[in-house]
Amino acid sequence: MPTFSRTRRRRWRTTGAMAAAIAVGVTTACSPGEPDPADAGACGGQTVRIGFLKSSPSDAPFILADELGYFAEEGIKPDFYTFDSAAKMVAPLGAGHLDVGGGAPSAGLYNAVARGVAIRIVADKATLEPGYGYMPLLVRKDLVDSGAVSGPADLAGRTVAEPAQGTATSSTLQAIMDSAGKRYDDVKHTYMRMSEHATALGNGAIDASMTTEPTATLAEERGVAVRMVDPSGQYPGQQLATVLYSEDFAQDNPELGDCFMRSFLKAVRTYMAAVPGGDWTGPRAEELSEIIGENVGMAPALLRRTVPTHMDPNGQVNAESLNRDYRFFAGQRFLENEVSIDALIDRTFARKAASELGVVGDTGS
């Protein structure tokens, strides 16, 4: 059994707890007792309120930054608030009730910005890269075995599940269909939680799905689906998730934003070293899978069978991808009003942190 040290007892809070704290003006603090190591860091023991998808392995850097002591090294005391979808973090971020969150580029996010929600996209949290196809196109195994579906073109007229309308997965599916000479609207779209995809594939309610891990691996292992397409081939570099800062946090306490970003990138680099080429075979892989699995409610052995998420070690955001997806959302009439994607992106925190930690590879910028 691998061993790892606990740096502190994590404070998981629900959104209900957040509402209660806001109502009475409560701020959190550590109880008297032994000195907190975070008090000695560059940011002097300041609290950062982090929105977190507790069931999402892609939030691994937030977990690892805490568990491996990177937050403490920088003087950060993290307060984690759990959400069941990234979309529900947007309003608290815009209101300044959260400092940091993980956001999926989506029509909903951009519509919130158009309505005045002030946030900044500050770093990469998940991209599609060769070998890291953690969001495949799954097709029912019986359809593949019978020859009814041998490629994406055969999905025309069939039902494909996505997690929600107007998410990055919609643009991914568009890229897949386009590569097969078809259009996004050539398939029938239905929307359901990723966790429901395997069951729906198994009972024939859907024919295919755009599904992330671990559901993709579970569906495959249960014999109900086949990975037909790894979309990193059709859409390499697609920006699937980002780190968001609230405007208040970024503007009023940029030093704390710097401390957070250094912690985050340290965790990203530790994670990426453990999953070279898309396999859990690198340094500390078993240890990290134990830590992540415990905190997202997943068996570590299952996590190590999944395809890991790719994250840029310098935190670079792919603005070209975000703009491409934005144009797709506009073409589908998912957007209420125009926003400037480039104006939403703030590269200063990631660039500064990467420079201080040492830039990895050729960033191309």
Secondary structure as the mmCIF struct_conf table of DSSP 4:
data_model
#
loop_
_struct_conf.conf_type_id
_struct_conf.id
_struct_conf.beg_label_comp_id
_struct_conf.beg_label_asym_id
_struct_conf.beg_label_seq_id
_struct_conf.end_label_comp_id
_struct_conf.end_label_asym_id
_struct_conf.end_label_seq_id
BEND BEND1 ARG A 8 ARG A 8
STRN STRN1 TRP A 12 THR A 14
HELX_RH_AL_P HELX_RH_AL_P1 THR A 15 VAL A 24
TURN_TY1_P TURN_TY1_P1 GLY A 25 GLY A 25
HELX_LH_PP_P HELX_LH_PP_P1 CYS A 30 SER A 31
BEND BEND2 PRO A 32 GLU A 34
HELX_LH_PP_P HELX_LH_PP_P2 PRO A 35 ASP A 36
HELX_RH_3T_P HELX_RH_3T_P1 PRO A 37 ALA A 40
BEND BEND3 GLY A 41 GLY A 41
TURN_TY1_P TURN_TY1_P2 ALA A 42 GLY A 45
STRN STRN2 GLN A 46 LEU A 53
TURN_TY1_P TURN_TY1_P3 LYS A 54 SER A 55
HELX_RH_3T_P HELX_RH_3T_P2 PRO A 57 ASP A 59
HELX_RH_AL_P HELX_RH_AL_P2 ALA A 60 GLU A 67
TURN_TY1_P TURN_TY1_P4 LEU A 68 GLY A 69
HELX_RH_AL_P HELX_RH_AL_P3 TYR A 70 GLU A 74
TURN_TY1_P TURN_TY1_P5 GLY A 75 GLY A 75
STRN STRN3 ILE A 76 PHE A 83
BEND BEND4 ASP A 84 SER A 85
HELX_RH_3T_P HELX_RH_3T_P3 ALA A 86 MET A 89
HELX_RH_AL_P HELX_RH_AL_P4 VAL A 90 GLY A 94
TURN_TY1_P TURN_TY1_P6 ALA A 95 GLY A 96
BEND BEND5 HIS A 97 HIS A 97
BEND BEND6 ASP A 99 ASP A 99
STRN STRN4 VAL A 100 GLY A 103
STRN STRN5 SER A 106 SER A 106
HELX_RH_AL_P HELX_RH_AL_P5 ALA A 107 ALA A 114
TURN_TY1_P TURN_TY1_P7 ARG A 115 GLY A 116
STRN STRN6 ILE A 119 THR A 127
TURN_TY1_P TURN_TY1_P8 PRO A 130 GLY A 131
BEND BEND7 MET A 135 MET A 135
STRN STRN7 LEU A 137 ARG A 140
HELX_RH_AL_P HELX_RH_AL_P6 LYS A 141 SER A 146
TURN_TY1_P TURN_TY1_P9 GLY A 147 GLY A 147
BEND BEND8 ALA A 148 ALA A 148
BEND BEND9 SER A 150 GLY A 151
HELX_RH_3T_P HELX_RH_3T_P4 PRO A 152 LEU A 155
TURN_TY1_P TURN_TY1_P10 ALA A 156 GLY A 157
BEND BEND10 ARG A 158 ARG A 158
STRN STRN8 THR A 159 GLU A 162
BEND BEND11 PRO A 163 ALA A 164
TURN_TY1_P TURN_TY1_P11 GLN A 165 GLY A 166
STRN STRN9 THR A 167 THR A 167
HELX_RH_AL_P HELX_RH_AL_P7 ALA A 168 SER A 179
TURN_TY1_P TURN_TY1_P12 ALA A 180 GLY A 181
HELX_RH_3T_P HELX_RH_3T_P5 TYR A 184 ASP A 186
BEND BEND12 VAL A 187 VAL A 187
STRN STRN10 LYS A 188 TYR A 191
HELX_RH_3T_P HELX_RH_3T_P6 MET A 194 GLU A 196
HELX_RH_AL_P HELX_RH_AL_P8 HIS A 197 GLY A 202
TURN_TY1_P TURN_TY1_P13 ASN A 203 GLY A 204
BEND BEND13 ALA A 205 ALA A 205
BEND BEND14 ASP A 207 ASP A 207
STRN STRN11 ALA A 208 MET A 210
TURN_TY1_P TURN_TY1_P14 GLU A 213 PRO A 214
HELX_RH_AL_P HELX_RH_AL_P9 THR A 215 GLU A 221
TURN_TY1_P TURN_TY1_P15 ARG A 222 GLY A 223
BEND BEND15 VAL A 224 VAL A 224
STRN STRN12 ALA A 225 VAL A 229
TURN_TY1_P TURN_TY1_P16 PRO A 231 GLN A 234
BEND BEND16 TYR A 235 TYR A 235
TURN_TY1_P TURN_TY1_P17 PRO A 236 GLY A 237
STRN STRN13 GLN A 239 SER A 246
HELX_RH_AL_P HELX_RH_AL_P10 GLU A 247 ASP A 252
HELX_RH_AL_P HELX_RH_AL_P11 PRO A 254 ALA A 274
BEND BEND17 VAL A 275 VAL A 275
HELX_RH_3T_P HELX_RH_3T_P7 PRO A 276 GLY A 278
BEND BEND18 ASP A 279 TRP A 280
BEND BEND19 GLY A 282 GLY A 282
TURN_TY1_P TURN_TY1_P18 PRO A 283 ARG A 284
HELX_RH_AL_P HELX_RH_AL_P12 ALA A 285 VAL A 296
TURN_TY1_P TURN_TY1_P19 GLY A 297 GLY A 297
HELX_RH_AL_P HELX_RH_AL_P13 PRO A 300 ARG A 305
BEND BEND20 THR A 306 THR A 306
HELX_LH_PP_P HELX_LH_PP_P3 VAL A 307 THR A 309
STRN STRN14 HIS A 310 HIS A 310
TURN_TY1_P TURN_TY1_P20 PRO A 313 ASN A 314
HELX_RH_AL_P HELX_RH_AL_P14 ALA A 319 GLY A 331
TURN_TY1_P TURN_TY1_P21 GLN A 332 ARG A 333
BEND BEND21 GLU A 336 ASN A 337
HELX_RH_AL_P HELX_RH_AL_P15 ILE A 341 LEU A 344
STRN STRN15 ILE A 345 ILE A 345
HELX_RH_AL_P HELX_RH_AL_P16 THR A 348 LEU A 357
BEND BEND22 GLY A 361 GLY A 361
#
